[in-house]
Amino acid sequence: MATVWSSASTIVSDGWTGYQFRNVIPTTALTNPGFNSGLIRCTVTTDATAGSTNFDAAWIGAGIASPNYDFDGSQVQLTFSGATFINGVGPNTSVVTDFVPLTFDFINAVSIVFAIHISGTGGNLVRTADLGSPFDLRYQLMAAGQEGASAPTGTFTDGGGFITAVKLIEFIPPPSQPANPFVSIWISR
């Protein structure tokens, strides 16, 4: 298993209830695991002041150059124990998504984009310090449903070079194919 992004930050970033946000992490900041097709998962973390937070939907995939928070069409939905959402996440809780298939070009892609919608009470998450450009956080107060859109509607606010909620992105190679169970055996006389 390869860790392609991690953050140890625990800075409080509160008030995300009702928002969709998109984190843009430049490919140059990712660790190339040496393969492009595999299974990806993310760890999403609430902060100490979070109430009962809901992650309504989460998606990940390659970003484009402009606008940098748009997906290139390769995005996949992340799941939580098989469900597309998780409700009632308490304070100081790290939620690990399931591994899902993703193809991502670690050499030629512009960025990886992580999109999520938050509801519930509190909606307080952890974030990094401002990492500067080309890291980016974009957010918009909106109903859930456009997290997986390549180009969501509406205007996103520029939140600076912060990465919010996603603390860890891991990537593993796809499972190997099982050997052929029908093996021919030749017997000579």
Short mmCIF file of the C-alpha atoms (twelve columns), coordinates in Angstrom:
data_MODEL
# 
_entry.id   MODEL 
# 
loop_
_atom_site.group_PDB 
_atom_site.id 
_atom_site.type_symbol 
_atom_site.label_atom_id 
_atom_site.label_alt_id 
_atom_site.label_comp_id 
_atom_site.label_asym_id 
_atom_site.label_seq_id 
_atom_site.Cartn_x 
_atom_site.Cartn_y 
_atom_site.Cartn_z 
_atom_site.pdbx_PDB_model_num 
ATOM 1   C CA . MET A 1   0.000   0.000   0.000   1 
ATOM 2   C CA . ALA A 2   1.316   3.428   -0.940  1 
ATOM 3   C CA . THR A 3   0.481   6.642   0.862   1 
ATOM 4   C CA . VAL A 4   0.168   9.232   -1.898  1 
ATOM 5   C CA . TRP A 5   -0.925  12.145  0.343   1 
ATOM 6   C CA . SER A 6   -0.924  12.680  4.088   1 
ATOM 7   C CA . SER A 7   -1.381  15.535  6.521   1 
ATOM 8   C CA . ALA A 8   -0.847  15.458  10.274  1 
ATOM 9   C CA . SER A 9   -2.671  18.761  10.754  1 
ATOM 10  C CA . THR A 10  -5.386  19.158  13.383  1 
ATOM 11  C CA . ILE A 11  -6.265  22.839  12.838  1 
ATOM 12  C CA . VAL A 12  -9.989  23.455  13.452  1 
ATOM 13  C CA . SER A 13  -11.979 24.333  10.339  1 
ATOM 14  C CA . ASP A 14  -15.577 24.763  11.421  1 
ATOM 15  C CA . GLY A 15  -18.922 25.648  9.940   1 
ATOM 16  C CA . TRP A 16  -19.007 23.334  6.896   1 
ATOM 17  C CA . THR A 17  -22.615 22.173  7.343   1 
ATOM 18  C CA . GLY A 18  -24.458 22.542  4.034   1 
ATOM 19  C CA . TYR A 19  -21.309 23.038  1.964   1 
ATOM 20  C CA . GLN A 20  -19.736 21.140  -0.854  1 
ATOM 21  C CA . PHE A 21  -16.034 21.707  -1.044  1 
ATOM 22  C CA . ARG A 22  -13.317 20.560  -3.369  1 
ATOM 23  C CA . ASN A 23  -9.696  20.112  -2.379  1 
ATOM 24  C CA . VAL A 24  -7.150  20.464  -5.172  1 
ATOM 25  C CA . ILE A 25  -3.835  18.721  -4.486  1 
ATOM 26  C CA . PRO A 26  -1.237  19.205  -7.255  1 
ATOM 27  C CA . THR A 27  0.265   16.022  -8.661  1 
ATOM 28  C CA . THR A 28  3.729   17.345  -7.759  1 
ATOM 29  C CA . ALA A 29  2.723   17.066  -4.078  1 
ATOM 30  C CA . LEU A 30  1.658   13.424  -4.420  1 
ATOM 31  C CA . THR A 31  3.930   10.439  -3.962  1 
ATOM 32  C CA . ASN A 32  3.955   8.410   -7.173  1 
ATOM 33  C CA . PRO A 33  3.400   4.762   -6.180  1 
ATOM 34  C CA . GLY A 34  4.783   3.476   -9.506  1 
ATOM 35  C CA . PHE A 35  1.443   2.362   -10.964 1 
ATOM 36  C CA . ASN A 36  -1.543  4.253   -12.398 1 
ATOM 37  C CA . SER A 37  -4.416  1.785   -12.034 1 
ATOM 38  C CA . GLY A 38  -5.374  0.506   -8.654  1 
ATOM 39  C CA . LEU A 39  -7.605  0.944   -5.655  1 
ATOM 40  C CA . ILE A 40  -7.794  4.216   -3.744  1 
ATOM 41  C CA . ARG A 41  -9.170  5.173   -0.344  1 
ATOM 42  C CA . CYS A 42  -9.218  8.320   1.765   1 
ATOM 43  C CA . THR A 43  -9.290  9.096   5.452   1 
ATOM 44  C CA . VAL A 44  -11.591 11.986  6.351   1 
ATOM 45  C CA . THR A 45  -11.378 13.538  9.829   1 
ATOM 46  C CA . THR A 46  -13.621 15.681  12.026  1 
ATOM 47  C CA . ASP A 47  -12.220 18.005  14.666  1 
ATOM 48  C CA . ALA A 48  -12.724 18.125  18.450  1 
ATOM 49  C CA . THR A 49  -15.726 20.470  18.187  1 
ATOM 50  C CA . ALA A 50  -17.671 18.508  15.562  1 
ATOM 51  C CA . GLY A 51  -21.258 17.648  16.381  1 
ATOM 52  C CA . SER A 52  -23.032 14.890  14.503  1 
ATOM 53  C CA . THR A 53  -21.481 15.325  11.072  1 
ATOM 54  C CA . ASN A 54  -22.749 13.658  7.902   1 
ATOM 55  C CA . PHE A 55  -20.600 12.998  4.850   1 
ATOM 56  C CA . ASP A 56  -23.343 12.992  2.204   1 
ATOM 57  C CA . ALA A 57  -21.149 12.040  -0.748  1 
ATOM 58  C CA . ALA A 58  -17.442 12.002  -1.551  1 
ATOM 59  C CA . TRP A 59  -15.663 11.718  -4.905  1 
ATOM 60  C CA . ILE A 60  -12.047 11.689  -6.059  1 
ATOM 61  C CA . GLY A 61  -10.371 11.937  -9.443  1 
ATOM 62  C CA . ALA A 62  -8.040  13.859  -11.719 1 
ATOM 63  C CA . GLY A 63  -8.488  17.609  -11.989 1 
ATOM 64  C CA . ILE A 64  -8.123  19.927  -14.954 1 
ATOM 65  C CA . ALA A 65  -6.042  23.095  -15.353 1 
ATOM 66  C CA . SER A 66  -8.958  25.550  -15.349 1 
ATOM 67  C CA . PRO A 67  -11.074 25.811  -13.383 1 
ATOM 68  C CA . ASN A 68  -8.788  23.701  -11.220 1 
ATOM 69  C CA . TYR A 69  -11.582 22.334  -9.023  1 
ATOM 70  C CA . ASP A 70  -13.313 20.572  -11.952 1 
ATOM 71  C CA . PHE A 71  -12.831 16.861  -12.572 1 
ATOM 72  C CA . ASP A 72  -11.568 15.579  -15.939 1 
ATOM 73  C CA . GLY A 73  -14.278 12.899  -16.132 1 
ATOM 74  C CA . SER A 74  -12.307 10.082  -14.482 1 
ATOM 75  C CA . GLN A 75  -13.701 10.665  -10.975 1 
ATOM 76  C CA . VAL A 76  -15.060 7.825   -8.847  1 
ATOM 77  C CA . GLN A 77  -17.411 7.845   -5.901  1 
ATOM 78  C CA . LEU A 78  -15.938 6.903   -2.552  1 
ATOM 79  C CA . THR A 79  -17.982 4.630   -0.308  1 
ATOM 80  C CA . PHE A 80  -18.191 4.124   3.441   1 
ATOM 81  C CA . SER A 81  -18.645 0.431   4.318   1 
ATOM 82  C CA . GLY A 82  -20.411 0.000   0.994   1 
ATOM 83  C CA . ALA A 83  -22.702 3.043   1.387   1 
ATOM 84  C CA . THR A 84  -22.346 6.308   -0.552  1 
ATOM 85  C CA . PHE A 85  -22.720 8.340   2.670   1 
ATOM 86  C CA . ILE A 86  -22.095 8.121   6.398   1 
ATOM 87  C CA . ASN A 87  -24.143 9.868   9.105   1 
ATOM 88  C CA . GLY A 88  -23.522 10.751  12.733  1 
ATOM 89  C CA . VAL A 89  -19.739 11.088  12.702  1 
ATOM 90  C CA . GLY A 90  -18.691 12.459  16.091  1 
ATOM 91  C CA . PRO A 91  -15.814 14.688  17.179  1 
ATOM 92  C CA . ASN A 92  -12.173 13.684  16.633  1 
ATOM 93  C CA . THR A 93  -13.181 10.837  14.348  1 
ATOM 94  C CA . SER A 94  -11.302 9.555   11.336  1 
ATOM 95  C CA . VAL A 95  -13.479 7.774   8.806   1 
ATOM 96  C CA . VAL A 96  -11.724 5.547   6.273   1 
ATOM 97  C CA . THR A 97  -13.494 5.032   2.964   1 
ATOM 98  C CA . ASP A 98  -13.559 1.697   1.176   1 
ATOM 99  C CA . PHE A 99  -10.970 0.990   -1.499  1 
ATOM 100 C CA . VAL A 100 -12.493 1.797   -4.916  1 
ATOM 101 C CA . PRO A 101 -10.973 1.374   -8.408  1 
ATOM 102 C CA . LEU A 102 -9.294  4.442   -9.909  1 
ATOM 103 C CA . THR A 103 -6.969  5.104   -12.816 1 
ATOM 104 C CA . PHE A 104 -4.814  8.185   -12.202 1 
ATOM 105 C CA . ASP A 105 -1.759  9.311   -14.189 1 
ATOM 106 C CA . PHE A 106 0.752   10.332  -11.519 1 
ATOM 107 C CA . ILE A 107 3.102   11.794  -14.149 1 
ATOM 108 C CA . ASN A 108 0.835   13.764  -16.497 1 
ATOM 109 C CA . ALA A 109 -2.235  14.660  -14.401 1 
ATOM 110 C CA . VAL A 110 -2.513  18.259  -13.209 1 
ATOM 111 C CA . SER A 111 -3.943  17.413  -9.794  1 
ATOM 112 C CA . ILE A 112 -6.120  15.108  -7.790  1 
ATOM 113 C CA . VAL A 113 -9.437  16.596  -6.645  1 
ATOM 114 C CA . PHE A 114 -11.318 15.428  -3.553  1 
ATOM 115 C CA . ALA A 115 -14.976 16.574  -3.376  1 
ATOM 116 C CA . ILE A 116 -17.334 16.121  -0.434  1 
ATOM 117 C CA . HIS A 117 -20.665 17.448  0.852   1 
ATOM 118 C CA . ILE A 118 -21.201 17.987  4.584   1 
ATOM 119 C CA . SER A 119 -24.464 18.126  6.562   1 
ATOM 120 C CA . GLY A 120 -25.603 17.453  10.122  1 
ATOM 121 C CA . THR A 121 -24.748 19.573  13.127  1 
ATOM 122 C CA . GLY A 122 -21.374 21.205  13.531  1 
ATOM 123 C CA . GLY A 123 -19.719 20.070  10.334  1 
ATOM 124 C CA . ASN A 124 -16.354 20.848  11.864  1 
ATOM 125 C CA . LEU A 125 -13.316 19.304  10.206  1 
ATOM 126 C CA . VAL A 126 -9.531  19.455  10.389  1 
ATOM 127 C CA . ARG A 127 -7.415  21.309  7.846   1 
ATOM 128 C CA . THR A 128 -3.819  22.026  6.949   1 
ATOM 129 C CA . ALA A 129 -2.106  25.362  7.281   1 
ATOM 130 C CA . ASP A 130 -2.172  27.427  4.074   1 
ATOM 131 C CA . LEU A 131 0.053   25.443  1.700   1 
ATOM 132 C CA . GLY A 132 -0.057  28.154  -0.972  1 
ATOM 133 C CA . SER A 133 -0.628  27.805  -4.683  1 
ATOM 134 C CA . PRO A 134 -1.183  25.453  -6.512  1 
ATOM 135 C CA . PHE A 135 -2.986  23.821  -3.541  1 
ATOM 136 C CA . ASP A 136 -6.559  25.041  -3.501  1 
ATOM 137 C CA . LEU A 137 -9.784  24.789  -1.554  1 
ATOM 138 C CA . ARG A 138 -13.035 25.782  -3.230  1 
ATOM 139 C CA . TYR A 139 -16.386 25.759  -1.469  1 
ATOM 140 C CA . GLN A 140 -20.020 26.563  -2.135  1 
ATOM 141 C CA . LEU A 141 -23.150 26.505  0.000   1 
ATOM 142 C CA . MET A 142 -25.418 24.143  -1.921  1 
ATOM 143 C CA . ALA A 143 -27.611 21.082  -1.651  1 
ATOM 144 C CA . ALA A 144 -25.973 17.700  -1.971  1 
ATOM 145 C CA . GLY A 145 -25.898 16.102  -5.407  1 
ATOM 146 C CA . GLN A 146 -23.143 17.702  -7.478  1 
ATOM 147 C CA . GLU A 147 -20.098 16.279  -5.711  1 
ATOM 148 C CA . GLY A 148 -19.394 13.917  -8.614  1 
ATOM 149 C CA . ALA A 149 -20.131 16.419  -11.395 1 
ATOM 150 C CA . SER A 150 -17.153 17.124  -13.626 1 
ATOM 151 C CA . ALA A 151 -18.155 20.793  -13.804 1 
ATOM 152 C CA . PRO A 152 -20.616 21.640  -11.012 1 
ATOM 153 C CA . THR A 153 -22.945 24.581  -11.426 1 
ATOM 154 C CA . GLY A 154 -22.722 27.778  -9.425  1 
ATOM 155 C CA . THR A 155 -19.802 29.813  -8.228  1 
ATOM 156 C CA . PHE A 156 -17.244 28.375  -5.851  1 
ATOM 157 C CA . THR A 157 -15.479 30.641  -3.361  1 
ATOM 158 C CA . ASP A 158 -11.677 30.555  -3.266  1 
ATOM 159 C CA . GLY A 159 -10.685 29.286  0.176   1 
ATOM 160 C CA . GLY A 160 -6.919  29.617  -0.294  1 
ATOM 161 C CA . GLY A 161 -4.288  26.905  -0.242  1 
ATOM 162 C CA . PHE A 162 -5.850  24.830  2.517   1 
ATOM 163 C CA . ILE A 163 -6.655  21.131  2.366   1 
ATOM 164 C CA . THR A 164 -9.680  20.379  4.545   1 
ATOM 165 C CA . ALA A 165 -10.893 17.059  5.961   1 
ATOM 166 C CA . VAL A 166 -8.882  14.619  3.835   1 
ATOM 167 C CA . LYS A 167 -5.890  13.586  5.920   1 
ATOM 168 C CA . LEU A 168 -4.737  10.540  4.034   1 
ATOM 169 C CA . ILE A 169 -4.981  9.166   0.487   1 
ATOM 170 C CA . GLU A 170 -3.767  5.612   -0.089  1 
ATOM 171 C CA . PHE A 171 -3.389  3.699   -3.347  1 
ATOM 172 C CA . ILE A 172 -2.774  -0.008  -3.896  1 
ATOM 173 C CA . PRO A 173 -2.274  -1.974  -7.111  1 
ATOM 174 C CA . PRO A 174 -5.299  -3.839  -8.404  1 
ATOM 175 C CA . PRO A 175 -5.726  -7.363  -7.100  1 
ATOM 176 C CA . SER A 176 -3.968  -9.910  -9.253  1 
ATOM 177 C CA . GLN A 177 -6.067  -12.223 -11.339 1 
ATOM 178 C CA . PRO A 178 -6.449  -15.733 -9.957  1 
ATOM 179 C CA . ALA A 179 -4.634  -18.482 -11.750 1 
ATOM 180 C CA . ASN A 180 -6.613  -20.468 -14.293 1 
ATOM 181 C CA . PRO A 181 -8.265  -23.313 -12.367 1 
ATOM 182 C CA . PHE A 182 -8.490  -25.393 -15.560 1 
ATOM 183 C CA . VAL A 183 -4.954  -26.635 -15.945 1 
ATOM 184 C CA . SER A 184 -4.256  -29.208 -18.587 1 
ATOM 185 C CA . ILE A 185 -2.083  -32.135 -17.606 1 
ATOM 186 C CA . TRP A 186 -0.475  -34.210 -20.332 1 
ATOM 187 C CA . ILE A 187 0.430   -37.765 -19.545 1 
ATOM 188 C CA . SER A 188 2.796   -39.550 -21.873 1 
ATOM 189 C CA . ARG A 189 3.033   -43.318 -22.165 1 
# 
